[in-house]
Amino acid sequence: MWMPDRNNKKTLYEQIADHLEQRISYGEFPPGSLLPSERRLAEQLGVNRSTVISAFAELRSMGIIESRSGSGTRVSTSKWGATPKHTPNWSRYAEGGSFLPNLPFMRRIREALAQYPSLIDFASGELSADLAPTQEISSLMSKHEYTSYLGYDNPQGSIPLREALVDYLQQHRGIRTTESSILITSGSQQSLYLITQCLLSPGDAVAIEDPSYCYSLPMFQSAGLRLFRLPVDQDGVMPEDVRALYKKHRIKMVFLNPNFQNPTGTVLSSERRKRLLDIASELGLPIVEDDPFSLTSYEAAPPLPLKAMDNVGSVLYMGSFSKIAASGLRVGWMVAPHSIVERLADARQQMDFGLSIIPQQIAGQFLQSPLLLPHLDNLRMQLQFKRDLLMESLEKELSGLVEFVAPEGGLHLWCKLIPNIPEGKLLEESIKHGTVFVPGSVYGSDPGYVRFTFARAKLEQIAPGIAGFAKALRALMV
């Protein structure tokens, strides 16, 4: 992100004016488009508001921008007397299209993290750099020469990776499958996108957990799907709720995260798993099972996935490298009937002609290497340590003001706030105190919940981060 140089001979306001003029000339801000407010731009650039006011005044004097009370500052439509005749209305295009933007809270979190790199990040659902197998992957890359053809690969995904996944899924998740029933994707979100776009139609009804990570993804609404919620308690969803939704709304598909559910951390009980599969089989209802967290189980082995118990082919199973190794490799997978794999592979080929071959090669080698199990053991140990430190910090800073149940795996801690504080104000105040989190309503829950991801922050950041959040909460309680 560009920032003014305080050692430059030009004044700060002149640098800002020059920078904005350049972006306008490049077409980043077309004629008529709205510029950031003076206050927001001052915050982004780390300067006084008066500096931005001077920069805007400089641009107004040149006829580049114009300001109107109550309407903000916009790029002039008649710069230096030359009226553009065929400039597209880019604002209208940006607001159009069928694919919806991210939720406002998620956009604000992303903006804050980009604007303030020093923020302590309890929002991003990924591993910190020290938890990723960086040295292991570097070692594999140094030992293997990548001399194979670097053209387009099989649209279903690299055959060696799919073969490695056959062994991995049977050994670690109890799932028996073949390489022809596996589709490689760029992660669970691409798997979900392909399912919503290719296997469902606008107007179809689907069931998702409440709260649920799926609720935070506008791709469901973009596909025109009708969402119906399955409340989650301490043992997961109630199978009979699925039957009730099918009878009332003729739901076409159920989306579940049975092990260490995001965001609550709950585990669907064994009894409910069996009953759920019986109901799905009886109704001919597909279940999409997202299983990114099972191998992060801290102590006891988690229950087998629904797919491992599925004898009739009701379950589409999704997994990912992101939560157990490296999100940046962008490698995920789906286990499904071959006809579904072929359909989705065809659609994915239309999107990107398949994934990069090198990350697939790295992932396949890592899954088959003796480095995998030691990495997973260390990952579980470190995640549990971070979880405990987060809970200790919450008890110290917010005793009596927050409630939670310790998850036995995963990356997230789901918290109920006792004080009734508006979520937007709490997020903004927390950002001011150097910490960012995800408000609970992002996942469809009632207001008053927050999700803290403890995998992304460094160990030494967790206590100060919660202290900052506590200051923000108490400031709004006054």
C-alpha positions, 0 to 999 in steps of 0.5 A, spaced: 500 500 500 502 506 498 504 511 503 507 518 503 514 519 504 516 524 510 523 524 508 521 527 501 522 534 499 515 535 497 510 536 502 505 530 505 499 534 501 503 535 495 505 527 495 498 525 496 495 530 491 500 527 486 498 520 488 491 521 487 492 525 480 496 519 478 491 514 480 485 518 476 489 518 470 490 511 470 483 510 470 482 507 477 478 512 479 474 514 473 470 521 472 464 521 477 467 516 481 467 517 489 473 518 492 474 516 500 472 521 505 477 525 508 477 522 515 478 515 512 484 517 507 487 520 513 487 514 517 489 510 511 495 514 510 497 516 517 496 523 516 492 529 519 485 530 516 488 537 515 493 534 510 488 530 506 483 537 506 489 541 503 491 535 498 483 535 495 484 543 495 490 542 490 486 537 486 480 541 486 484 548 484 486 544 477 479 541 476 480 534 477 475 533 483 469 536 485 466 536 492 458 537 494 456 538 501 452 531 503 455 528 496 462 527 498 468 528 493 468 525 486 472 525 480 470 531 475 466 529 469 469 535 465 477 535 467 480 541 464 474 542 459 474 536 456 468 532 457 469 524 456 464 522 451 464 514 452 466 513 459 463 507 462 459 507 468 464 503 472 460 504 479 454 501 476 458 495 473 461 494 480 454 494 483 451 489 478 452 482 476 449 476 480 455 474 484 454 478 491 460 481 494 463 479 501 459 481 507 460 488 510 463 485 516 468 481 512 470 487 508 471 491 513 476 486 517 480 485 510 480 492 509 483 493 517 488 488 516 491 491 509 491 498 512 494 496 519 499 490 518 500 490 526 493 488 528 493 482 532 489 477 527 484 473 531 479 473 524 483 469 519 482 462 519 489 459 517 495 457 520 500 462 522 507 461 519 510 457 524 505 452 524 506 451 517 511 445 514 515 450 511 522 446 512 519 440 510 516 442 504 522 446 502 526 439 503 521 435 499 522 441 493 530 440 494 530 433 493 525 432 487 526 435 480 520 438 477 522 436 470 515 434 468 511 437 462 508 444 465 502 444 460 495 443 462 494 437 467 488 432 467 482 437 469 480 432 475 487 433 478 494 430 478 493 423 478 499 422 483 496 426 488 489 423 487 493 416 488 496 419 494 489 421 497 487 414 496 492 412 501 491 418 505 484 418 506 483 410 508 489 411 513 487 417 516 479 418 515 477 411 514 474 413 507 475 407 501 475 410 495 479 410 488 483 416 484 477 416 479 472 418 484 477 424 487 476 431 484 482 436 486 480 443 487 483 450 489 480 449 496 474 447 500 471 454 497 472 452 490 468 445 492 462 449 494 462 454 489 462 448 484 457 444 487 452 450 488 453 452 481 453 445 477 449 441 482 443 446 484 439 451 481 436 458 483 430 457 487 433 450 490 432 449 498 438 447 502 440 446 509 446 449 513 448 449 520 446 455 524 451 458 526 455 456 520 461 458 516 457 457 510 452 463 512 458 467 511 459 465 504 455 470 499 456 464 494 449 461 496 445 467 495 449 468 489 446 462 486 439 463 488 439 458 493 434 458 499 437 457 505 434 454 511 438 453 518 439 447 522 440 449 529 447 446 532 447 444 540 453 441 544 452 435 540 451 438 533 445 438 529 438 434 530 437 429 525 430 430 525 430 437 523 433 435 517 427 431 516 422 436 518 426 441 513 425 436 507 417 435 508 416 443 509 421 446 504 423 440 499 430 441 501 435 438 495 442 438 499 444 438 506 451 442 508 455 440 514 461 440 518 461 435 523 468 435 526 470 441 530 464 445 526 466 452 524 465 456 528 462 453 534 468 447 535 462 442 536 462 435 534 456 431 531 455 425 536 456 418 533 448 417 535 446 423 531 451 421 525 448 414 524 441 417 524 442 422 520 445 417 514 439 413 515 434 419 514 439 421 508 438 414 505 431 414 506 429 421 503 435 420 497 438 427 500 445 428 499 449 431 504 456 435 503 461 434 508 466 439 509 472 436 514 478 440 514 479 440 522 479 432 523 486 431 524 487 437 528 484 433 534 488 435 540 487 428 544 482 423 542 481 421 535 475 424 532 469 420 530 470 417 523 467 422 517 460 421 515 463 419 508 466 413 512 460 410 514 456 412 508 454 405 505 449 408 499 453 414 496 449 419 500 455 423 502 460 428 498 466 429 502 470 435 502 477 436 505 483 441 504 490 442 505 489 449 508 488 447 515 493 442 516 499 444 512 499 450 508 493 455 505 498 458 500 498 451 496 491 452 494 490 444 494 483 441 496 479 435 494 472 432 493 470 425 494 464 424 490 460 419 485 464 419 478 459 422 474 459 428 479 466 428 479 466 428 471 461 434 471 464 438 476 471 437 473 468 439 466 465 446 469 472 447 473 476 446 466 471 452 463 474 456 469 481 455 469 483 449 465 485 446 472 490 447 478 497 449 477 501 442 477 507 444 482 503 445 488 499 438 486 506 435 486 508 438 492 502 436 496 502 429 493 509 428 495 508 431 502 502 426 504 506 420 502 513 422 506 515 420 513 514 428 514 507 428 515 505 425 521 511 428 525 508 435 522 501 433 524 503 431 532 507 438 532 501 442 529 496 439 534 500 440 540 502 447 538 494 448 537 492 446 543 497 450 547 495 456 543 487 454 545 489 454 552 493 461 552 487 464 549 482 461 554 487 463 560 487 470 557 480 471 556 479 468 563 484 473 566 481 479 562 474 478 561 472 473 567 464 474 568 463 477 561 464 472 556 462 464 556 465 459 552 466 451 551 473 449 550 474 445 543 477 439 542 480 440 536 480 445 530 482 453 530 477 457 533 474 459 540 466 461 539 464 465 545 458 468 548 459 475 550 454 477 556 454 485 555 449 487 550 454 491 545 453 492 538 457 488 534 459 494 529 461 498 534 465 493 538 469 491 532 471 498 530 473 499 537 477 493 537 481 495 531 483 501 535 486 497 540 490 493 535 485 487 535 481 484 530 476 478 530 469 476 527 462 478 529 458 472 530 452 474 526 457 473 520 455 466 521 448 467 522 447 466 529 444 471 534 448 477 536 452 477 542 457 472 539 464 472 537 469 467 533 476 468 535 481 464 531 487 462 535 491 459 529 493 465 526 496 469 531 503 468 534 504 465 541 506 472 544 500 476 541 495 472 544 495 475 551 496 482 548 490 481 543 485 479 548 487 485 553 486 490 547 479 486 545 477 487 553 479 494 553 475 495 547 469 491 550 469 495 557 470 502 553 463 500 550 460 498 557 461 505 560 
